[in-house]
Amino acid sequence: MLPGLVVPPAGLPQVQKGDLCAIVLVGNRAPVAIGVAAVSTSEMLTSGLKGRGFSVLHTYQDHLWRCGNKSSPPSIAPLVLDPPDLSEEKGSVQADPTLQGDMRHLTLESEEEENGENQEMCGAKTLPEASEDPSVGDLNPDPTDSKTLQEQMDELLQRCFLHALKCRVKKADLPLLTSTFLGSHVFSCCPEGWQLDIKKSSYRKLSKFLQQMQQEQIIQVKELSKGVESIVAVDWRHPRITSFVIPEPSPTSQTIQEGSREQPFHPPDIKPLYCVPASMTLLFQESGHKKGSVLEGSEIRTVIINYAKKNDLVDADNKNLVKLDPILSDCILEKSEQHTVTKLPWDSLLTRCLGKLQPAYQVTFPGQEPIVKKGKICPIDITLAQRASNKKVTVVRNLEAYGLDPSTVAAVLQQRCQASTTVTPAPGAKDILQVQIQGNQVHHLGRLLLEDYHLPRKYIQGLEKAPKPSRKK
């Protein structure tokens, strides 16, 4: 899992999904596990180092290890990083022969030699010495370039900064935490094969770089809460943003992005249905339906009309009235009405009939077969709850019934609301999760469900609990 990953001072090495990786412990470069990257480096940074990062194939003290001599991993001291001098770094990129030997022994003998060497290189690049590769940090890989590493890192930082503001950050995202801006937007704009390391730039810290950008009047940064800075305004008409040319992605990265791009959410088609109960089987059996038959509202109307016409129940003096025979009286009238009510208008007859039927519904997700369930579909329930220290939280449940993943909704709300979110089991319900957002976020939640996911308003309850806008004096 990515939360246990320790980021080295030089940053994470560049890996792609499916690369073979060696996993090491802090203070020892000897691998303790071998796995395959489940996501790329850019996706790890975008997720904030959360979720699953690697699929482990072999680890220390597993069944495969017990089949061998059960030896412990050797102790290999970490590399001592030299000062960030460009010429020295270019000469120091050499793979550790001891580590390469260990990786070579881990390669399956049945694989071809070429595939084994490729896996060996992929595994070596995930180790700390791979982060010293000059092709990761250099903005221009030309060896004749006279720029220092610090100057190239400054240029890369500004390039990613402008790219993020022009393409990724929207006005609706503001105010935006500076940490979220860096992890979710700036890092994801880093070109393929390069790695952004602010510590190697002349700014050293993100806060100093953002102060410089504020002095240039590109952005405005404020400390909305103690010790936490946020970007509150962006001048998208600034010449540096308007003149910035978005780089074209490489064919490799473009293929990866197209493969990993999420499909837009399409809401399910929900259709109300009705089940025939035992008390109304006599009314529907003439039309070929029996107990438990599922019908639409239009089919119910057709059955009632045909029954009335077939049994000559339409009033001759007033075509809008229907005479009630014993079967209709038993099916739709209350016991107190059976001796007093003899005729009903068409609308009242159909309404009463629908009210006596058992409710059901049909849900059809895009590309899937329709699913019919009895009862009424539970709406998405939005509530406000009180927590310790008189703090309010917004709780939403029943997202799964509409094809929404609670974890995905929580991640989107965390970014939009700039508030912490958690996904927990709903109390008193089996296999149902609920999303909890800090503060009253009903307004943001309503916009997400109605405008982004295009869910009908009638299937959402609790939207009226949104905070009312304060009146300007």
Buried (B, 14 or more C-beta within 10 A) or exposed (E): EBEEEEEBEBBBBBBBBEBBBBBBEEEBBBBBBBBBBBBBBBBBBBBBBEBEBBEEBBBBEEEEBEEEEEEEBEEBEBBEBEEBEBEEBBEBEEBBEEBBEBBEEBBEEEEEEEEBBBBBBBBBBBBBBBBBBBEBBBBEEEEEEEBBBBBBBBBBBBBBBBBBBBEBBEEEBBBBBBEBBBBBBBBBBBBBBBBBBBEBBBBEEBEEBBBEBBEEEBBBBEEEEEEEBBBBBBBEEBEBBEEBEEEEBEEEBEEBEEEEEEEEBEBBEBBEBBBBBEEBBEBBBEBEBEEEBBBEBEBBBEBBBEBBEEBEBBBEEEEEBBBBBEBBBBBBBEEEEEEEBBBBEBEBBBEBBBEBBBBBBBBBBEEEEEEEEEEEBBBBBBBBEEEEEEEBBBBBBBBEBBBBEBBBBBBBBBBBBBBEBEBEEBEEEEEBBBBBBBBBBBBBBBBBBBEEBEBEEEBBBBBEBBEEEEEEE
